[in-house]
Amino acid sequence: MPKVSSVIVPYTTYLRVYEPLAAFPEPERGHWTRYARRPDRPSYQDELRRSLADLLPTPPVPVPVHESGDAFVLDVDGVVCVCPWRTRLRGWQALDELAEELPPPVLDAVLPPVVRRQAAQDYERWLARNPDARPWIRTATWQVPLNWFVLVGDEERRFDKGSADTPPALRYRTPMVQARRRVARALRTLKEAVDEGPLIDGLIDVGRWLEEFHPRSLVELDYGGLVHVLPVGELEDDHSAADVAEGIEALRHGDGVTAGEAYGRLVERWRSVRDRRSAN
């Protein structure tokens, strides 16, 4: 992986799905088969840099003109799995969500209305031709959505302190069948124990998304750029997936006290992240 830029990257976290080559129809399968053999495949940082570069022109380019032919590649027990970037599709979807996150004056300054209207029209035409399209990557800024932690287990957690040339990294990887099983168990428990709410809605949404992929896929939760704002000590002590699992298990057994304690740890940990966001 190339040396990391000294520029602070956006504090974005990622949920990725890596599908085996067999999941892709031809000719796309052939493309990814050849792509996986390339020694010069771009890195996580390369994807981010390309996205940021599109925002520099005047007017900015909110959505790439052409779909990316790049992907992340993993070898899972001898099976090559790929996670296509699909940056054009993700750009359109992010543009839809941006209006809910930024005040109108700020949004207009970042992306003029004429630029947004053109992108929306392009997306509408493209979606009419590709009604079943879905991204292999989901993103969130300044947080890891709690429903993402339901998909993974603490034993799948991998933390790397990094070095002078590389930032720290915190990732979880789990088989698709395990992720789906955890979602189903959590939904059963939550629907019996609590009222409808954002956690249940988020789990239903992410569960439907996972159903779109091959059962032998791999799911990856990556703290991504968030590692640049959190001290290494906090990252090393972050076991949010374990807290979520403990809370859900406690609810399953009717132990509201233990569930409340686990939830309290999560709230306190992620409140500190939100405080840093406000400070910025």
PETA-V422954 format. One record per residue. N is the residue number from 1. SS is DSSP state (hx for helix, st for strand, lp for the rest). PHI is phi in degrees with one decimal (999 if undefined). Layout:
{{N SS PHI} {N SS PHI}}
//
This chain:
{{1 lp 999} {2 lp -67.6} {3 lp -60.6} {4 lp -76.5} {5 lp -63.7} {6 lp -77.8} {7 lp -72.8} {8 lp -65.2} {9 lp -90.3} {10 lp -57.2} {11 lp -85.4} {12 st -109.2} {13 st -110.2} {14 st -134.2} {15 st -120.8} {16 st -119.6} {17 st -119.2} {18 st -106.0} {19 st -102.4} {20 st -66.0} {21 hx -55.6} {22 hx -63.3} {23 hx -77.3} {24 lp -99.8} {25 lp -76.2} {26 lp -75.4} {27 lp -88.1} {28 hx -62.4} {29 hx -60.6} {30 hx -63.0} {31 hx -60.5} {32 hx -70.4} {33 hx -62.7} {34 hx -67.0} {35 hx -62.4} {36 hx -63.9} {37 lp -85.2} {38 lp -68.3} {39 lp -82.4} {40 lp -108.4} {41 lp -64.0} {42 lp -69.8} {43 lp -100.6} {44 hx -58.6} {45 hx -65.6} {46 hx -63.3} {47 hx -60.5} {48 hx -65.2} {49 hx -61.2} {50 hx -63.7} {51 hx -64.6} {52 hx -67.6} {53 hx -62.1} {54 lp -69.1} {55 lp -88.2} {56 lp -79.9} {57 lp -63.5} {58 lp -122.5} {59 lp -70.1} {60 lp -67.3} {61 lp -106.6} {62 lp -70.6} {63 lp -133.6} {64 lp -56.2} {65 lp -68.0} {66 lp -123.0} {67 lp -71.2} {68 lp -70.2} {69 lp -100.7} {70 lp -100.5} {71 st -158.9} {72 st -92.6} {73 st -127.3} {74 st -131.9} {75 st -105.4} {76 st -108.1} {77 lp 53.4} {78 lp 85.6} {79 st -102.9} {80 st -76.8} {81 st -124.0} {82 st -126.6} {83 st -123.1} {84 st -59.5} {85 lp -66.6} {86 lp 48.6} {87 hx -64.8} {88 hx -67.7} {89 hx -61.3} {90 hx -65.9} {91 hx -63.5} {92 hx -61.2} {93 hx -66.6} {94 hx -65.5} {95 hx -64.4} {96 hx -62.1} {97 hx -82.6} {98 hx -63.3} {99 hx -62.3} {100 hx -84.9} {101 hx -103.1} {102 lp -117.8} {103 lp -61.7} {104 hx -50.1} {105 hx -61.4} {106 hx -69.2} {107 hx -60.9} {108 hx -65.0} {109 hx -72.2} {110 hx -76.4} {111 lp -133.7} {112 lp -54.4} {113 hx -53.6} {114 hx -63.2} {115 hx -67.9} {116 hx -67.0} {117 hx -63.5} {118 hx -64.1} {119 hx -64.0} {120 hx -64.9} {121 hx -66.7} {122 hx -61.4} {123 hx -65.1} {124 hx -60.7} {125 hx -66.6} {126 hx -65.4} {127 hx -66.1} {128 hx -63.4} {129 hx -89.0} {130 lp -133.0} {131 lp -65.8} {132 lp -99.7} {133 lp -66.1} {134 lp -149.0} {135 lp -82.3} {136 lp -90.9} {137 st -130.7} {138 st -113.6} {139 st -131.0} {140 st -145.5} {141 st -110.7} {142 lp 60.7} {143 lp -168.3} {144 lp -114.5} {145 lp -53.4} {146 hx -57.7} {147 hx -66.8} {148 hx -65.5} {149 hx -65.4} {150 hx -62.7} {151 lp -72.2} {152 lp -122.7} {153 lp -119.3} {154 hx -60.4} {155 hx -69.2} {156 hx -95.8} {157 st -73.6} {158 st -130.6} {159 st -117.1} {160 st -124.1} {161 lp -66.9} {162 lp 80.4} {163 lp -150.4} {164 lp -64.2} {165 lp -100.7} {166 lp -131.7} {167 lp -75.7} {168 lp -65.2} {169 st -142.1} {170 st -136.0} {171 st -140.0} {172 st -125.2} {173 st -134.9} {174 st -145.3} {175 st -63.0} {176 hx -55.6} {177 hx -61.6} {178 hx -70.0} {179 hx -61.5} {180 hx -64.0} {181 hx -63.1} {182 hx -65.3} {183 hx -61.9} {184 hx -62.6} {185 hx -64.9} {186 hx -64.6} {187 hx -63.3} {188 hx -59.2} {189 hx -67.0} {190 hx -65.7} {191 hx -66.0} {192 hx -83.5} {193 hx -103.0} {194 lp -133.5} {195 lp -73.7} {196 lp -57.7} {197 lp -170.8} {198 hx -58.8} {199 hx -65.8} {200 hx -65.1} {201 hx -59.9} {202 hx -64.8} {203 hx -66.3} {204 hx -61.9} {205 hx -63.5} {206 hx -70.6} {207 hx -64.3} {208 hx -64.1} {209 hx -62.4} {210 hx -62.6} {211 lp -65.5} {212 lp -76.8} {213 lp -112.0} {214 lp -60.7} {215 lp -64.3} {216 lp -96.7} {217 lp -74.3} {218 st -122.0} {219 st -107.7} {220 st -125.4} {221 st -106.7} {222 st -125.4} {223 lp -68.3} {224 hx 48.0} {225 hx -70.5} {226 hx -64.0} {227 hx -66.1} {228 hx -78.0} {229 lp -111.2} {230 lp -98.8} {231 lp -58.0} {232 hx -56.5} {233 hx -61.6} {234 hx -67.7} {235 hx -63.6} {236 hx -63.3} {237 lp -92.2} {238 lp -81.0} {239 lp -124.2} {240 hx -61.9} {241 hx -61.6} {242 hx -66.9} {243 hx -65.2} {244 hx -62.9} {245 hx -62.5} {246 hx -64.5} {247 hx -64.3} {248 hx -67.7} {249 hx -63.7} {250 hx -64.5} {251 hx -61.7} {252 hx -60.8} {253 lp -100.3} {254 lp 73.1} {255 lp -96.9} {256 hx -67.8} {257 hx -65.4} {258 hx -64.1} {259 hx -61.7} {260 hx -65.1} {261 hx -65.8} {262 hx -63.5} {263 hx -64.2} {264 hx -61.4} {265 hx -63.0} {266 hx -63.9} {267 hx -60.3} {268 hx -64.4} {269 hx -63.5} {270 hx -82.4} {271 hx -66.5} {272 hx -64.3} {273 hx -69.0} {274 hx -62.3} {275 hx -62.8} {276 hx -67.4} {277 hx -62.0} {278 hx -64.7} {279 hx -67.3} {280 lp -93.5}}
//
